[in-house]
Amino acid sequence: MLKALAQDIAEGEPGILLERELGELVEKAARLLRTRNKADLTPLARRPEIERARHLLQERFDQPVRLEELTQASGMSKFHLLRLFRDLVGKTPHAYQMHLRIARARELLDRGVRSVDVAFMCGFTDQSHFSRCFKEIVGYTPGNFARFA
């Protein structure tokens, strides 16, 4: 189905036909995902190596964690760890740690803690770095988020 859609796009088929083909492709993919046996995912979803790396990042979310520390905790090579972590968790270890920091920052901002204090409590080197990361992940600056909370 995907090859047929790509060929029709290349041949300049009308948009209405392309939309229909794309819709059919998405429906088929959704059906396959719904019927897929969840037990097939279990062995990968709870890999102890990745869980150890995640645990380390959660414990030290506010501190720099070097890739070498993650490889030691997981017992994997750095390339294998990065690939498997991204595949199973959905983001790289660094992005995962940033999301942990921002989640904690949101909690603190909700409690009325000043943005500058939140930045340092969550392990950011300065407030501008915190503001950039926060806006990238949340969509608002920390100040706007605090006003709306």
Rosetta blueprint (number, residue, H / E / L):
1 M L
2 L H
3 K H
4 A H
5 L H
6 A H
7 Q H
8 D H
9 I H
10 A H
11 E L
12 G L
13 E L
14 P L
15 G H
16 I H
17 L H
18 L H
19 E H
20 R H
21 E H
22 L H
23 G H
24 E H
25 L H
26 V H
27 E H
28 K H
29 A H
30 A H
31 R H
32 L H
33 L H
34 R H
35 T H
36 R L
37 N L
38 K H
39 A H
40 D H
41 L L
42 T H
43 P H
44 L H
45 A H
46 R L
47 R L
48 P H
49 E H
50 I H
51 E H
52 R H
53 A H
54 R H
55 H H
56 L H
57 L H
58 Q H
59 E H
60 R L
61 F L
62 D L
63 Q L
64 P L
65 V L
66 R L
67 L H
68 E H
69 E H
70 L H
71 T H
72 Q H
73 A H
74 S H
75 G L
76 M L
77 S L
78 K H
79 F H
80 H H
81 L H
82 L H
83 R H
84 L H
85 F H
86 R H
87 D H
88 L H
89 V H
90 G L
91 K L
92 T L
93 P H
94 H H
95 A H
96 Y H
97 Q H
98 M H
99 H H
100 L H
101 R H
102 I H
103 A H
104 R H
105 A H
106 R H
107 E H
108 L H
109 L H
110 D H
111 R L
112 G L
113 V L
114 R L
115 S H
116 V H
117 D H
118 V H
119 A H
120 F H
121 M H
122 C L
123 G L
124 F L
125 T L
126 D L
127 Q H
128 S H
129 H H
130 F H
131 S H
132 R H
133 C H
134 F H
135 K H
136 E H
137 I H
138 V H
139 G L
140 Y L
141 T L
142 P H
143 G H
144 N H
145 F H
146 A H
147 R H
148 F H
149 A L
